[in-house]
Amino acid sequence: MIKIAVDAMGGDYAPKEQVLGAMRAVKEIDDIEIILYGKETEINKFLKPNKRIKIVNADYIIPMDEKNPIGAIRRHKDASMVMALDSVATKENDAIVSSGATQALIAGAHIIIKRMKGFKRTAIAPVIPTIDGGQAILLDTGANLQIKPEHMLQQAYFATIYANKILGIKNPRVGLINIGTEKGKGRELDQEVFELFANTDLFEFSGNIEPKTILEPNCDILISDGFTANIVMKTIEGTAKGMGKLLKKNLMSSFSGKIAGLLAKKNLQNFKKQMSAEEIGGAVIYGLQKPVIKAQGASKSYGFFNGIRQAANIVRNQVFETVENYIKEESSDKDD
Amino acid sequence: MIKIAVDAMGGDYAPKEQVLGAMRAVKEIDDIEIILYGKETEINKFLKPNKRIKIVNADYIIPMDEKNPIGAIRRHKDASMVMALDSVATKENDAIVSSGATQALIAGAHIIIKRMKGFKRTAIAPVIPTIDGGQAILLDTGANLQIKPEHMLQQAYFATIYANKILGIKNPRVGLINIGTEKGKGRELDQEVFELFANTDLFEFSGNIEPKTILEPNCDILISDGFTANIVMKTIEGTAKGMGKLLKKNLMSSFSGKIAGLLAKKNLQNFKKQMSAEEIGGAVIYGLQKPVIKAQGASKSYGFFNGIRQAANIVRNQVFETVENYIKEESSDKDD
């Protein structure tokens, strides 16, 4: 059995949506057990008894706007997030899903679960939908504002393993987010990464990707530093949200538009669903000793269900072990 | 009369769309004359004789994929772009509109028209549509990949003058594009810019703007370094394009969706128009001695018409003179 720890108290709709997501997950996925960390009385309001869902009571909730995430992790041993992280560090559980405060989760993951030995810079890597119905991995969306090319190489390699084992992509291609497609474009960092990636045999490099094609990129993995990729992610989100509102406003501005909106209700819902982060589940944090999945704060039960499914897939397919073995070999090569 | 030089040969649909745009401009704007630079025989295929449109023959066209833009500008005195730039440098004309190769236009502008004295780093500043039907200035979308806070202050100040005099915004507010709204977010550059902007009395500072709200920002001017703002611009473009395709695909996937698409045709066209760069005209290059407008390579006649209108507005409202006077005062203050 794969054992998934769920921080039931983080995010905007806790613990209801976490509990509903967990119930759906055990129903649809046979080889998992879920342990919910949080206020037992609160959780029990929504949980229908199930042999494969347990509750571990946790009294404290780290607030979403926690100003001192490292301090909060160290001080609050009774926080749902800390207890869930602890359970993975001690190998009681195999992976954790949380929609709690991002900075606290990253800090907690580093302090409690710890970095994979030899992996220099962890990365947050959400999967974004592409317009052909596929998916692309975007990283690093926030862990490292400044970074060296060789650390981006490790992150990109991790992403190719993930893309291969979890997304089922045979030869995942990596593209560098840049302001132009030609070689030599961008900042010094981008030029150095281009050189390094062009000469690696760890994966196929698609060259520079201009964000003009961000939803139909000629690659499976989109990489940049933690500042740029975060800006890209949020710009996609902002543009999608803004366009959705504009479309609605336009349709509502005329009678025929309103009728059209009703007629196309299902199409428009599909459209919205395809652009939704819920569909994916959450962002994996690369480079830790165990899988940590960050679900969006606004995730509903479907988002948690997908986050849990994603965590189970990672454990089942030994994604972290594969990367760890490569990193070990690489380090021992260097020791020779 | 305001005299606008138009490089008739750059861009994807030259010279037809430039000529059609110019004809519309003289028809709708009374106080302008247009001088088209390019191949006379080609231009004459589309031009209906008009007293306020002249042609100056130019034999060479700088290619859109020119690898050595500085060399091309220096070597090809007979290029349409170079001749049009020359005419503005010698004060024969008041402003130039070109949809030629961006890097060549920037290089040419620096070499021929030259920087405004005391203005340290020119910026490319397109205007993006906001979902409330308004506009926001985005900069710098490409001139300076690396930049100092004090140069961003000059650029932001230029943008506020432009927003005030051309867009008619009373007290333009400046927002810093960043990965979070709180003070202290972002890279060292972002933190330094935040401090500088928070303490200036040149304009109102709205603080950090997360691109989650990029199409409905709580400010009129969005600023970042030349790499980041370019990435933001292209991500908006890519997301808008991708979503448009996805919406179409979704509507076409069912009969009721198709009918809805027909019923809402006008609404959807409005929607598309609101997101279109053509509606704006082009990006102004800030910090040169004269107005240079970069129209998109894919601009059609409407885009050129708007670019010409924009150039005329800048000249009529003495935007460049206002900034120049401020910069002069600032420099003389420092000399004391």
Interface residues (C-beta under 8 A of the other chain):
Chain A: T130 I131 G142 L145 Q146 I177 I179 G186 R187 E210 P211 K212 T213 I214 L215 E216 F227 T228 N230 I231 V232 K234 T235 I236 E237 G238 T239 A240 K241 G242 M243 K245 L246 L247 K249 N250 L251 S253 S254 S256 G257 I259 A260 G261 L262 L263 A264 K266 N267 L268 N270 F271 Q274 M275
Chain B: T130 I131 G142 L145 Q146 I177 I179 G186 R187 E210 P211 K212 T213 I214 L215 E216 F227 T228 N230 I231 V232 K234 T235 I236 E237 G238 T239 A240 K241 G242 M243 K245 L246 L247 K249 N250 L251 S253 S254 S256 G257 I259 A260 G261 L263 A264 K266 N267 L268 N270 F271 Q274 M275
